[in-house]
Amino acid sequence: MADTSKQYDKIVETCRNLFINKMKDYGSAWRILRLPSLTDQIFIKTQRIRGLQKNEVQKIDEGQVSEFIGVINYSIMALVQLELGIVEQPDLKMKEAVSEYDKHIKITKQLMMDKNHDYGEAWRDMRVSSLTDLILQKLLRVKQIEDNKGKTLVSEGIDANYQDMINYAIFALILLDKK
């Protein structure tokens, strides 16, 4: 599991750097996005990944890696929005946004480490396409919870689903990096 932790951190560093660079370009404009908008953005990225995995011809020269990074970063944005709420105008400075990013990725990594311990790193024997399908399933669950105005009877909340999507996307990137 020490390898997993290092591989995880390497992927997060790439994602975090992109987040920081996009903050430099756009500021925290993403803070105005409602949760369904973020969910839909993640959905679009996951559908594109699925298309890339199924189609032999690709018309846009961007692969799965950039899309999985998008899944991770948009999911972290969604976790921030869940915690801080949606605003009408961008309100986070770089330092605050990165602090929120780091806080949520730390919690999400700990969840991964706990589950990884219990499941014995079973994800290492999975296909990237299966991880994509699991992300898509989590997205459909989140959409249903959103349609139910956040209410669940016996299921985990939206935050746990976003955390799982982050972890599945990181697993996929680790597996892609090995190829």
C-alpha positions in Angstrom: 0.0 0.0 0.0 3.0 2.3 0.3 3.2 2.3 -3.5 -0.4 3.2 -3.7 0.1 6.2 -1.5 3.0 7.4 -3.5 1.2 6.8 -6.8 -1.9 8.6 -5.5 0.2 11.6 -4.4 1.8 11.8 -7.8 -1.5 11.9 -9.5 -2.9 14.4 -7.1 0.1 16.7 -7.6 -0.6 16.8 -11.4 -4.3 17.5 -10.7 -3.5 20.1 -8.1 -1.0 21.9 -10.4 -3.7 22.1 -13.1 -6.2 23.4 -10.6 -3.8 26.1 -9.5 -3.0 27.1 -13.1 -6.7 27.3 -14.0 -7.2 29.4 -10.8 -4.5 31.8 -12.2 -6.3 31.9 -15.5 -9.9 32.1 -14.4 -10.0 32.8 -10.6 -12.7 31.0 -8.7 -15.4 31.5 -11.3 -16.3 27.8 -10.7 -17.7 28.9 -7.3 -20.9 30.1 -9.0 -21.7 26.6 -10.3 -24.6 24.7 -8.7 -24.0 21.1 -7.9 -26.1 19.7 -10.8 -23.9 21.8 -13.1 -20.7 20.2 -11.7 -22.3 16.8 -11.8 -23.2 17.3 -15.4 -19.7 18.5 -16.2 -18.3 15.3 -14.6 -20.9 13.3 -16.5 -19.8 14.8 -19.9 -16.1 14.0 -19.1 -17.0 10.4 -18.1 -19.1 9.9 -21.2 -16.2 11.1 -23.3 -13.9 8.6 -21.5 -16.3 5.8 -22.3 -16.5 6.9 -25.9 -12.7 6.9 -26.1 -12.7 3.4 -24.7 -15.3 2.1 -27.1 -14.6 4.0 -30.4 -11.7 3.1 -32.7 -11.6 6.6 -34.2 -10.9 9.7 -32.1 -11.5 13.2 -33.6 -10.2 15.3 -30.8 -6.6 14.9 -29.8 -7.1 14.6 -26.0 -7.1 11.2 -24.3 -8.5 9.7 -21.2 -5.8 11.1 -18.9 -7.0 14.7 -19.2 -10.6 13.7 -18.8 -9.9 11.7 -15.6 -8.0 14.7 -14.3 -11.2 16.7 -15.0 -13.3 14.2 -13.1 -11.0 14.6 -10.1 -10.9 18.4 -10.1 -14.6 18.9 -10.8 -15.4 16.4 -8.0 -13.2 18.4 -5.6 -15.0 21.6 -6.6 -18.3 19.9 -5.9 -17.1 18.9 -2.4 -16.1 22.5 -1.8 -19.5 23.7 -3.0 -21.2 21.2 -0.7 -19.3 22.5 2.2 -19.2 26.3 1.5 -22.3 26.7 -0.6 -22.8 28.3 -4.0 -22.1 32.0 -4.4 -23.2 34.6 -6.9 -19.7 36.0 -7.5 -16.3 34.3 -7.3 -15.1 34.7 -3.7 -12.1 32.5 -3.1 -8.5 33.8 -3.4 -5.8 31.3 -4.6 -4.6 30.5 -1.1 -8.1 29.7 0.2 -9.1 27.7 -2.9 -5.9 25.6 -2.7 -6.4 25.1 1.1 -9.9 23.8 0.4 -8.5 21.5 -2.4 -5.9 20.1 -0.1 -8.4 19.6 2.8 -10.8 17.6 0.6 -8.1 15.6 -1.1 -6.7 14.7 2.3 -10.0 13.4 3.5 -10.6 11.6 0.2 -7.2 9.9 0.3 -7.8 8.7 3.9 -11.1 7.2 2.8 -9.2 5.4 -0.1 -6.5 4.1 2.3 -9.2 2.8 4.7 -11.1 1.1 1.9 -7.9 -0.1 0.2 -7.0 -1.8 3.4 -10.3 -3.6 3.7 -10.6 -4.5 0.0 -6.9 -5.5 -0.4 -6.2 -3.3 -3.4 -8.7 -5.2 -5.6 -8.8 -2.2 -7.9 -5.3 -3.2 -9.2 -6.9 -6.2 -11.0 -9.7 -4.1 -12.5 -9.9 -2.7 -16.0 -9.9 1.0 -16.6 -13.2 0.6 -18.4 -14.7 -0.9 -15.3 -13.5 2.1 -13.2 -15.1 4.3 -15.8 -18.4 2.5 -15.5 -18.3 2.8 -11.7 -17.7 6.5 -12.0 -20.7 6.7 -14.3 -22.8 4.7 -11.9 -21.9 7.1 -9.1 -22.8 10.0 -11.3 -26.2 8.5 -12.0 -26.7 8.0 -8.2 -25.7 11.6 -7.5 -28.1 12.9 -10.2 -30.9 10.8 -8.6 -30.1 12.2 -5.1 -30.0 15.7 -6.6 -33.4 15.1 -8.1 -34.6 13.9 -4.7 -33.4 17.3 -3.3 -30.5 15.6 -1.4 -32.7 13.2 0.5 -31.7 9.6 0.8 -33.4 6.8 2.8 -30.5 4.3 3.3 -27.7 5.5 1.0 -24.6 7.4 1.6 -24.7 11.1 0.7 -23.6 13.0 -2.3 -20.2 13.8 -0.8 -19.2 10.1 -0.5 -20.1 9.6 -4.1 -17.9 12.4 -5.2 -15.1 11.0 -3.1 -15.5 7.6 -4.7 -15.4 9.2 -8.1 -12.1 10.9 -7.2 -10.6 7.7 -6.0 -11.8 5.6 -9.0 -10.4 8.3 -11.4 -7.1 8.2 -9.5 -7.0 4.4 -9.7 -7.7 4.6 -13.4 -4.8 7.1 -13.9 -2.5 4.8 -11.9 -3.4 1.9 -14.1 -3.0 3.9 -17.3 0.4 5.1 -16.1 1.5 1.5 -15.7 0.8 0.7 -19.4 
